[in-house]
């Protein structure tokens, strides 16, 4: 009788542990899907930094590797073209910029011109029926990924969302689209958890 009670209790404990783990996993998955839904519904936001730079900010989109293969085939193909296996990729980002420059450059007596700025150089010459141009542009894109906390009154706590902010070193360049995708691999995460458990021992 005592042996039967012991086995029954042990079985109930194991079932409770498994159900608890499944519940925690489903909760994380629901949070991920809820965050993805919000990230897809919210457009890219643009604002000016304190130094007058045009900044684009967007929320994190969290995809599993199999979802990337199925839903973002073009992005997956571009990642593989770099020689990177998808299961080894951690995240990827893409941004689209637009540069607009309005300058008036005087011509010299020979019909040629030169214009230099910090980020752009423009030179060329005019012939009877044509204009020859040489344009060189230098640009650096900066990216920061940060967490956005929940706010209540004057208090900040937890993590409401993960955001990526992108801006250019060129004041003439505006970031008109940006996307930040973090890739999840359940097998990779379980291996990391096992390694962390071994290190603690």
C-alpha positions in Angstrom: 0.0 0.0 0.0 2.8 2.4 0.9 4.6 1.5 -2.3 1.5 2.2 -4.4 1.0 5.5 -2.6 4.7 6.4 -3.2 4.5 5.7 -6.9 1.2 7.5 -7.3 2.5 10.6 -5.5 5.7 10.5 -7.6 3.7 10.2 -10.8 1.5 13.1 -9.8 4.6 15.2 -9.0 6.1 14.4 -12.4 2.8 15.3 -14.2 2.6 18.6 -12.3 6.2 19.5 -13.3 5.6 18.6 -16.9 2.3 20.6 -17.0 4.1 23.5 -15.3 6.9 23.5 -17.9 4.3 23.3 -20.8 2.3 26.1 -19.3 5.5 28.3 -19.0 6.4 27.5 -22.6 2.9 28.3 -23.9 3.0 31.6 -21.9 6.3 32.6 -23.5 4.9 31.7 -26.9 1.8 33.7 -26.4 3.9 36.7 -25.2 6.0 36.3 -28.4 3.0 36.2 -30.7 1.4 39.1 -28.9 4.6 41.2 -29.3 4.9 40.2 -33.0 1.3 41.2 -33.6 1.9 44.6 -32.1 5.2 45.1 -33.9 3.6 44.3 -37.3 0.7 46.7 -36.6 2.9 49.6 -35.6 4.6 51.6 -38.4 8.1 52.8 -38.3 8.4 56.0 -36.2 10.6 58.8 -37.3 12.0 61.6 -35.0 14.8 64.0 -34.7 17.7 63.4 -32.3 19.1 66.2 -30.1 21.7 66.8 -32.7 19.2 67.1 -35.5 19.7 63.6 -37.0 16.7 61.8 -38.5 16.1 58.6 -36.5 13.8 55.7 -37.4 12.7 53.5 -34.6 10.8 50.1 -34.8 9.8 47.3 -32.4 11.5 43.9 -32.4 10.0 41.2 -34.4 10.8 37.7 -33.0 10.6 34.8 -35.4 11.5 31.1 -35.1 13.9 29.8 -37.7 11.2 27.7 -39.4 9.0 30.8 -39.5 11.8 32.8 -41.2 12.1 30.0 -43.8 8.4 29.9 -44.4 7.4 33.6 -44.2 10.6 35.5 -45.1 12.0 33.3 -47.9 13.8 36.2 -49.6 15.5 37.3 -46.3 16.5 33.7 -45.6 18.0 33.4 -49.0 20.1 36.5 -48.5 21.4 35.3 -45.2 22.3 32.0 -46.7 24.1 33.8 -49.6 26.6 35.1 -47.0 27.5 31.5 -46.1 25.6 31.7 -42.8 23.4 28.8 -41.7 20.0 30.0 -40.5 20.2 27.9 -37.4 23.4 29.8 -36.4 21.9 33.2 -37.0 20.9 35.2 -34.0 19.2 38.2 -35.6 19.2 40.4 -38.6 18.3 44.0 -39.5 17.6 45.9 -42.7 17.2 49.6 -43.3 16.3 51.7 -46.3 17.6 55.3 -46.6 17.0 58.2 -48.8 19.4 61.0 -49.4 18.3 64.4 -50.8 20.8 67.1 -51.6 19.9 70.5 -53.1 23.0 72.5 -54.1 23.8 75.3 -56.5 27.3 75.0 -57.9 28.8 77.8 -60.1 30.6 76.8 -63.3 34.1 78.0 -64.0 35.3 79.5 -67.3 36.0 76.0 -68.7 32.5 74.8 -67.9 33.5 72.5 -65.0 32.5 72.5 -61.3 33.5 71.0 -58.0 31.5 70.8 -54.8 32.7 69.2 -51.5 30.9 68.7 -48.2 31.5 66.5 -45.2 29.6 63.6 -46.7 29.2 64.4 -50.4 31.5 65.4 -53.2 30.1 66.4 -56.6 32.2 67.3 -59.7 31.7 67.3 -63.4 31.8 69.4 -66.6 29.4 70.6 -69.2 29.8 69.9 -72.9 27.7 71.3 -75.8 24.9 68.7 -75.5 25.7 66.8 -72.3 26.5 67.1 -68.6 29.1 64.8 -67.0 28.7 64.1 -63.3 30.8 62.3 -60.7 29.0 61.9 -57.3 30.6 60.4 -54.2 28.7 59.9 -51.0 30.0 58.7 -47.6 27.5 57.5 -45.1 27.5 55.5 -41.9 24.4 53.9 -40.4 24.3 53.5 -36.6 22.0 51.1 -34.8 21.1 50.7 -31.1 18.8 48.0 -29.7 17.3 48.8 -26.4 14.4 47.8 -24.1 11.4 50.0 -23.5 10.1 49.7 -19.9 6.5 49.8 -18.7 5.6 53.1 -17.1 3.2 53.8 -14.3 3.0 57.4 -12.9 6.7 58.2 -12.4 7.9 54.6 -12.2 9.5 52.5 -14.9 9.7 48.7 -14.5 10.0 45.5 -16.6 10.2 45.4 -20.3 7.3 46.5 -22.5 9.1 46.1 -25.9 12.5 45.8 -27.5 13.2 48.6 -30.0 15.8 49.3 -32.6 16.8 52.9 -33.4 18.7 53.6 -36.6 20.3 56.9 -37.8 22.8 58.1 -40.4 25.9 60.1 -40.0 24.9 62.1 -43.1 22.5 64.9 -42.2 21.0 64.8 -45.7 20.0 61.1 -45.3 16.7 60.0 -43.9 16.0 56.4 -42.8 12.6 55.7 -44.3 12.3 52.0 -43.3 14.0 49.7 -40.8 13.3 46.3 -39.4 14.9 44.2 -36.6 14.2 40.5 -36.5 15.5 38.2 -33.7 15.6 34.5 -34.5 14.6 31.8 -32.0 15.8 28.2 -32.2 14.1 26.0 -29.5 16.8 23.4 -29.8 19.6 26.0 -29.5 17.9 27.5 -26.5 17.6 24.1 -24.7 21.3 23.4 -25.4 22.2 26.8 -23.9 20.0 26.1 -20.8 21.7 22.7 -20.4 25.2 24.3 -20.6 24.2 27.0 -18.1 22.9 24.2 -15.7 26.2 22.4 -16.0 28.3 25.5 -15.4 26.3 26.2 -12.2 27.1 22.7 -10.9 
